[in-house]
C-alpha cells in the first residue's frame, strides 16, 4: 500500500470538527461546479487506451465477479471497439491508487470510497444499479449471532465490533457517525474496533462466531444468503440505517470525451435480461443502470464524512 493511501486512511478518524467544504485535488479543475473533475480541454492531456481496464469494488471474491461481469465487459467491447480487461482488486485503497496512477479506466467504487476516488483519483461517477421500478440503495445493518449476549446496540459497549475498511460507508463511516451521535459510543473507548477488510469477511465472521457484532451492507448480506454462503438463522440484525446509494460506476477523468460517451452508452444500453449480471445482482433487488450525479446522490455520504472529520489530503 502506498504512502498516499496510508496517509488518506490515517485521516479517517471520528473527531466531529466543524464541517468542511468538499474539494478536489488541486491537479483537477471543476469549472461547472458539479464537484467532479472536468475532462482536460487540452487533447494532449487526454487518454485513449487500446485496452480499457475495469474493476468492481472489492466487497467479495474477485474470481466470482470476474465471471459475473464477463458478459457486460464483452458488451462494452462491442460498443467501444476496444478490448476490455477485468482487474481483480483486493482492497479499496488499491483500487483508488490504480485509478490515480492511470492504470484503471472504468470502475465501480463502493459508496464510501466514491468521495475519495472523486477527490483524489479523478473519478467521474455517472450511474449505479437500481431495481426495475427505479428504486435504489441499501442499508447499513449491525449484525450479531444468536446467543451472543447482544440484543440491542447498547449491548455492544465493552465488546468487539467488526468494521470492514476505513473507506467503507456502511462498513465504517456511517456506523461510526451513528454510534457517536445516537449512542455516545466512541471506538477504542466504548468498544473494541477490528477491521475484517471486506463485508463478506465481516458477515462470515459473525455467522461463525468469530466476531460478536459487525457493521455491514445488507445488499452484500442478501447476496450471500441467496448463494447459501450463510444461513439466515446464523445472524441477527440489531440495527438498520436509512437507505444509502449503492456502488457508483464511472470513468477516469482524462479519457477522451468520445470514449467516455461510448463507455456511458455501454452501461445504459446493456441488456440485463438473461445476463449473469442480472442473475447475481437481482439477489439484492437490482436490475438496471440508472443515471446519477455525485453532487446530488452522494450528498448524504459527504455529510457523513464531514461528521466523521474526514479530510482528503491527496498529496
C-alpha positions as CSV (number, residue, x, y, z in Angstrom):
1,X,0.0,0.0,0.0
2,X,1.4,3.4,-0.9
3,X,2.2,6.3,1.4
4,X,-0.5,8.2,-0.3
5,X,-3.2,5.7,0.6
6,X,-1.8,5.2,4.1
7,X,-2.0,9.0,4.7
8,X,-5.6,9.1,3.5
9,X,-6.7,6.3,5.7
10,X,-4.9,7.8,8.7
11,X,-7.1,10.8,8.2
12,X,-10.4,8.9,8.5
13,X,-11.0,9.4,12.2
14,X,-14.1,10.2,14.2
15,X,-13.5,13.6,15.7
16,X,-16.6,15.7,14.8
17,X,-14.9,19.1,13.9
18,X,-16.6,21.9,12.1
19,X,-18.0,20.9,8.7
20,X,-15.6,21.4,5.7
21,X,-16.3,22.1,2.0
22,X,-15.7,19.1,-0.3
23,X,-12.7,19.9,-2.5
24,X,-10.9,18.2,-5.4
25,X,-7.2,17.7,-5.5
26,X,-5.6,20.8,-7.0
27,X,-4.5,19.0,-10.1
28,X,-8.1,18.7,-11.2
29,X,-10.5,21.5,-12.3
30,X,-14.2,21.9,-11.8
31,X,-15.3,24.8,-13.8
32,X,-19.0,23.8,-13.9
33,X,-19.3,23.2,-10.1
34,X,-20.6,19.6,-10.3
35,X,-17.9,18.5,-7.8
36,X,-16.2,16.1,-10.2
37,X,-13.0,16.6,-12.3
38,X,-13.5,18.2,-15.7
39,X,-12.2,16.4,-18.8
40,X,-8.9,18.1,-19.8
41,X,-9.5,20.7,-22.5
42,X,-6.1,20.0,-24.0
43,X,-6.2,16.9,-26.2
44,X,-2.6,16.2,-25.3
45,X,-3.7,15.5,-21.7
46,X,-6.5,13.1,-22.8
47,X,-6.0,9.3,-22.9
48,X,-7.4,6.9,-25.4
49,X,-6.1,3.4,-24.3
50,X,-6.1,0.3,-26.6
51,X,-7.3,-1.8,-23.6
52,X,-9.9,-0.5,-21.1
53,X,-9.2,-1.7,-17.6
54,X,-12.4,-2.3,-15.4
55,X,-12.6,-3.0,-11.7
56,X,-15.5,-3.8,-9.5
57,X,-15.4,-2.8,-5.8
58,X,-13.6,-5.5,-3.8
59,X,-16.5,-6.5,-1.5
60,X,-16.5,-10.2,-2.2
61,X,-14.5,-12.9,-4.0
62,X,-13.0,-11.3,-7.2
63,X,-13.0,-14.6,-9.0
64,X,-16.8,-14.8,-8.7
65,X,-17.3,-11.3,-10.0
66,X,-14.9,-11.8,-13.0
67,X,-17.5,-14.3,-14.3
68,X,-20.4,-12.1,-13.3
69,X,-19.1,-9.1,-15.3
70,X,-17.8,-11.1,-18.3
71,X,-20.9,-10.6,-20.5
72,X,-21.1,-6.9,-19.6
73,X,-17.5,-6.4,-20.5
74,X,-18.0,-8.1,-23.8
75,X,-20.8,-5.7,-24.5
76,X,-18.5,-2.8,-23.6
77,X,-16.0,-4.1,-26.1
78,X,-18.6,-4.1,-28.9
79,X,-19.8,-0.6,-28.1
80,X,-16.3,1.0,-27.7
81,X,-14.4,-1.1,-30.2
82,X,-11.7,-1.7,-27.7
83,X,-10.5,-4.7,-25.6
84,X,-11.8,-4.6,-22.0
85,X,-10.0,-6.4,-19.2
86,X,-11.3,-7.2,-15.7
87,X,-8.9,-6.1,-12.9
88,X,-9.5,-8.1,-9.7
89,X,-8.6,-5.5,-7.0
90,X,-8.1,-6.8,-3.4
91,X,-8.8,-3.5,-1.5
92,X,-10.4,-0.1,-1.8
93,X,-7.0,1.5,-1.4
94,X,-5.5,-0.4,-4.2
95,X,-8.5,0.4,-6.5
96,X,-8.2,4.2,-5.8
97,X,-4.4,4.2,-6.2
98,X,-4.8,2.3,-9.6
99,X,-7.1,5.0,-11.0
100,X,-5.0,7.8,-9.6
101,X,-1.9,6.3,-11.3
102,X,-3.7,5.9,-14.6
103,X,-3.9,2.0,-14.5
104,X,-7.7,1.9,-14.1
105,X,-10.1,3.5,-16.5
106,X,-13.7,2.3,-15.6
107,X,-14.7,1.2,-12.1
108,X,-17.4,0.6,-9.6
109,X,-16.3,2.2,-6.3
110,X,-18.2,1.4,-3.2
111,X,-20.4,4.0,-1.5
112,X,-17.8,5.2,1.0
113,X,-14.9,5.2,-1.4
114,X,-16.7,7.4,-4.0
115,X,-15.8,10.8,-2.5
116,X,-12.2,9.7,-2.0
117,X,-12.0,8.4,-5.6
118,X,-13.6,11.6,-6.9
119,X,-11.4,14.0,-4.9
120,X,-8.1,12.2,-5.3
121,X,-8.2,10.0,-8.3
122,X,-10.3,12.0,-10.8
123,X,-13.2,9.5,-10.8
124,X,-16.3,10.7,-12.7
125,X,-19.3,8.6,-11.4
126,X,-22.4,8.6,-13.6
127,X,-24.5,5.6,-12.8
128,X,-25.5,3.0,-10.2
129,X,-27.6,-0.1,-10.2
130,X,-31.3,0.2,-9.3
131,X,-34.4,-2.0,-9.1
132,X,-36.6,-2.3,-12.2
133,X,-39.0,0.2,-10.5
134,X,-36.2,2.8,-10.2
135,X,-35.6,2.4,-6.5
136,X,-32.1,2.0,-5.4
137,X,-29.8,1.8,-2.4
138,X,-29.0,-0.4,0.6
139,X,-28.9,0.0,4.4
140,X,-26.2,-0.4,6.9
141,X,-27.0,-3.1,9.5
142,X,-25.3,-4.2,12.6
143,X,-25.3,-7.9,13.0
144,X,-24.7,-10.3,15.8
145,X,-25.3,-14.0,16.2
146,X,-28.0,-15.8,18.3
147,X,-26.8,-16.3,21.9
148,X,-24.1,-13.6,21.7
149,X,-25.5,-11.7,24.6
150,X,-26.1,-8.7,22.3
151,X,-29.7,-7.9,21.9
152,X,-29.5,-4.2,21.2
153,X,-26.9,-1.6,20.1
154,X,-26.3,-0.6,23.7
155,X,-25.1,-4.1,24.5
156,X,-22.0,-3.6,22.2
157,X,-20.5,-1.5,25.0
158,X,-17.3,-3.2,26.2
159,X,-17.3,-5.7,23.4
160,X,-15.7,-6.1,20.0
161,X,-17.3,-4.6,16.8
162,X,-16.0,-5.5,13.4
163,X,-15.7,-2.9,10.7
164,X,-14.7,-3.6,7.1
165,X,-12.3,-0.9,6.0
166,X,-11.8,2.8,6.7
167,X,-13.1,3.8,3.2
168,X,-16.4,1.9,3.5
169,X,-19.6,3.8,4.2
170,X,-21.7,1.1,5.8
171,X,-18.6,-0.8,7.0
172,X,-17.1,2.1,8.9
173,X,-18.1,5.7,8.2
174,X,-21.9,5.5,8.8
175,X,-21.8,3.2,11.9
176,X,-19.0,5.4,13.4
177,X,-21.1,8.5,13.0
178,X,-24.3,6.9,14.2
179,X,-22.8,5.2,17.2
180,X,-21.3,8.5,18.3
181,X,-24.3,10.7,17.6
182,X,-27.1,8.4,18.8
183,X,-25.4,6.3,21.5
184,X,-22.4,8.3,22.6
185,X,-20.1,5.4,21.6
186,X,-16.5,6.1,20.5
187,X,-14.3,3.4,19.1
188,X,-11.4,2.4,21.4
189,X,-13.3,3.8,24.4
190,X,-16.7,2.2,24.5
191,X,-16.0,-0.8,22.3
192,X,-13.0,-2.5,20.6
193,X,-12.9,-1.9,16.8
194,X,-11.4,-4.5,14.5
195,X,-11.2,-4.5,10.7
196,X,-12.1,-7.5,8.6
197,X,-11.2,-6.0,5.2
198,X,-14.5,-6.9,3.4
199,X,-18.2,-7.1,4.0
200,X,-18.3,-10.9,3.3
201,X,-15.4,-11.3,5.9
202,X,-17.4,-9.5,8.5
203,X,-20.6,-11.4,7.7
204,X,-18.9,-14.7,7.8
205,X,-17.1,-13.7,11.0
206,X,-20.4,-13.1,12.8
207,X,-22.0,-16.2,11.3
208,X,-19.0,-18.3,12.5
209,X,-19.0,-16.5,15.9
210,X,-15.5,-15.0,15.3
211,X,-16.9,-11.5,15.9
212,X,-19.7,-10.8,18.4
213,X,-21.0,-8.0,16.1
214,X,-20.3,-6.3,12.8
215,X,-21.4,-3.3,10.7
216,X,-22.2,-4.4,7.1
217,X,-24.1,-3.5,3.9
218,X,-27.3,-5.5,3.7
219,X,-27.1,-5.8,-0.1
220,X,-24.0,-8.0,0.4
221,X,-25.8,-10.0,3.1
222,X,-28.7,-10.7,0.8
223,X,-26.5,-12.0,-2.0
224,X,-24.5,-14.2,0.4
225,X,-27.7,-15.7,1.8
226,X,-29.1,-16.3,-1.7
227,X,-25.9,-18.2,-2.6
228,X,-26.1,-20.3,0.6
229,X,-22.8,-18.9,1.8
230,X,-24.5,-18.4,5.2
231,X,-28.0,-19.3,6.5
232,X,-30.3,-16.5,7.6
233,X,-30.7,-18.0,11.1
234,X,-26.9,-17.7,11.7
235,X,-27.2,-13.9,12.1
236,X,-29.4,-11.4,13.9
237,X,-29.8,-7.7,12.9
238,X,-30.0,-5.2,15.8
239,X,-29.8,-2.0,13.8
240,X,-30.8,-0.9,10.3
241,X,-30.0,2.6,8.9
242,X,-31.6,4.9,6.4
243,X,-31.1,4.0,2.7
244,X,-27.8,4.9,1.1
245,X,-26.7,5.0,-2.5
246,X,-25.0,1.8,-3.6
247,X,-21.8,1.3,-5.7
248,X,-21.2,4.2,-8.1
249,X,-19.8,3.4,-11.6
250,X,-17.8,5.8,-13.5
251,X,-14.8,6.8,-15.6
252,X,-11.3,8.2,-15.2
253,X,-11.5,12.0,-15.9
254,X,-8.8,12.1,-18.6
255,X,-10.3,9.6,-21.1
256,X,-11.2,11.3,-24.4
257,X,-14.7,12.7,-24.5
258,X,-15.7,10.3,-27.3
259,X,-14.5,7.3,-25.3
260,X,-16.3,8.5,-22.2
261,X,-19.5,8.8,-24.1
262,X,-19.2,5.3,-25.6
263,X,-18.5,3.8,-22.1
264,X,-21.6,5.5,-20.7
265,X,-23.6,4.2,-23.6
266,X,-22.3,0.7,-22.9
267,X,-23.8,0.9,-19.4
268,X,-27.2,2.3,-20.4
269,X,-27.6,0.0,-23.5
270,X,-26.7,-3.2,-21.7
271,X,-29.5,-5.9,-21.9
272,X,-29.9,-7.2,-18.4
273,X,-32.4,-9.9,-19.2
274,X,-30.8,-13.4,-19.2
275,X,-27.4,-12.0,-18.2
276,X,-25.1,-13.2,-15.4
277,X,-25.2,-9.6,-14.1
278,X,-28.9,-9.8,-13.5
279,X,-28.7,-13.3,-12.1
280,X,-26.2,-12.1,-9.4
281,X,-27.5,-8.6,-8.6
282,X,-31.2,-9.5,-8.7
283,X,-30.4,-11.1,-5.4
284,X,-30.1,-7.7,-3.9
285,X,-33.1,-6.3,-5.9
286,X,-31.1,-4.7,-8.8
287,X,-31.9,-5.0,-12.5
288,X,-30.8,-1.9,-14.4
289,X,-28.3,1.0,-14.5
290,X,-29.7,4.5,-13.8
291,X,-28.1,7.9,-14.2
292,X,-26.8,9.6,-11.1
293,X,-24.8,12.7,-10.1
294,X,-22.1,12.8,-7.4
295,X,-23.3,16.2,-6.3
296,X,-26.9,15.1,-5.6
297,X,-26.8,11.4,-4.9
298,X,-23.7,11.4,-2.7
299,X,-24.7,14.4,-0.6
300,X,-25.6,12.3,2.4
301,X,-22.3,10.4,2.2
302,X,-20.3,13.7,2.1
303,X,-22.3,14.7,5.2
304,X,-21.3,11.5,7.0
305,X,-17.7,12.1,6.0
306,X,-17.9,15.7,7.4
307,X,-19.4,14.4,10.6
308,X,-16.6,11.9,11.0
309,X,-13.9,14.6,10.4
310,X,-12.8,13.1,7.2
311,X,-10.4,15.2,5.1
312,X,-8.7,14.2,1.9
313,X,-5.1,15.1,1.7
314,X,-4.2,13.8,-1.8
315,X,-0.5,14.6,-1.8
